[in-house]
Amino acid sequence: MNFFSRRVEFFRLLGDIALPVLMLVACDRGFGWYVTRAPNLPVVQLFSGDPLTSGKFIALRRRALPVPALDVLLMGMSQVMRVNGAQLEAELSERSRRPIRTFNFAGPFHSFAFDRILLRNLVLPIAKPAVVVYGVTPMALLNERIPARTIETQAEAMPVFGLYTGSPAERLRGLAMLHLNLWPYRQAIRSAFESPFGWKVTPLDVQGRAATPAGDVPLLTQHIEVTGLNRWGLKHQQRFARFDAVMRATLLFDHLAQFAQFCRQEGIELVILNNPVHPIFLETLPNGQHDYDRYLARLRAVAAENGVRLFEPVLNGIGAPELYQDMVHHDAVGGAWLTEQLVRYLIDNRLVTAQ
């Protein structure tokens, strides 16, 4: 074969490789264009089965934040989502007479073990928070059941967690997960083809897509009077029935201590927010107020042992019933109240100061 023939074969082979790649890139870019303009699509699946965390992480990345930048980071379960990040930021800025930046990264079923990895791998490389406010309720006793090492293993399987802190290969996977369109949507695309109704969009997808630069998402705004345990409350009444066993088995306090240690190592001030509950919540505990007081005593003791600030907006932990949507979630008025209490605490304790 002469030189000319070899060149022809080379360019033909190059074309055979390049053409499918170019077509794949074009499909990926086209799907990305569609995703940004279609209102009813699932959120990109960066975290397994957790579109709300995906939406909030994307919102944090898109916000122009020089490092270090965050003054206050809110974390915890869904109850902390009722703290309004934009209101918190505006009021702290006004009272300290300087720009304050806050972000609400709370989400359903978040745990200390998961949030430690979230903070370490994904938040700190973007913006180091001066203060982390971590809200808890007794629901965390049931939520903190998976060992930290298991959570770590699960996180390692998600490419997004290697985006900033992993090996070169892990970082490449993270970048591909974040910047390609077809790959993170592969499961949603498969489900859309299998379902006669097309895309499966959950309420959490809607919330995730609407995440603001402060980490706020749309929540129910109407007030619903809480008059007794609903089906969800009755289910948790069963789970709390053996309260002594729950207190022995929970990993809440161990994980809190580990989270506190990590914050100390990073020079972050940690504040545990004892999120008040509706009086009806006591009906989920076999011994009512007595069991709740035992939980509070343990929480206070662990916070003190680890040198962590504990903020209790209501000293007995029982909130005003007219401020709740259910037995643990504040309504819109309650969320505004809780936000204002947090503003006052941060200013009074000089955790946020004027320049």
Secondary structure, 3 states (H helix, E strand, C coil): CCHHHHHHHHHHHHHHHHHHHHHHHHHHHHHHHHHHHCCCCCCCCCCCCCHHHHHHHHHHHHCCCCCCCCCEEEEECHHHHHCCHHHHHHHHHHHHCCCCCEEECCCCCCCHHHHHHHHHHHHCCCCCCCEEEEEECCHHHHHCCCCHHHHHHHHHCCHHHHCCCCCHHHHHHHHHHHHCCCCCCHHHHHHHHHCCCCCCCCHHHHHHHCCCCCCCCCCCCCCCCCCCCCHHHHHHHHHCCCHHHHHHHCCHHHHHHHHHHHHHHCCCEEEEEECCECHHHHHHCCCCHHHHHHHHHHHHHHHHHCCCEEECCCCCCECCHHHECCCCCECHHHHHHHHHHHHHHHHHCCCCCCC
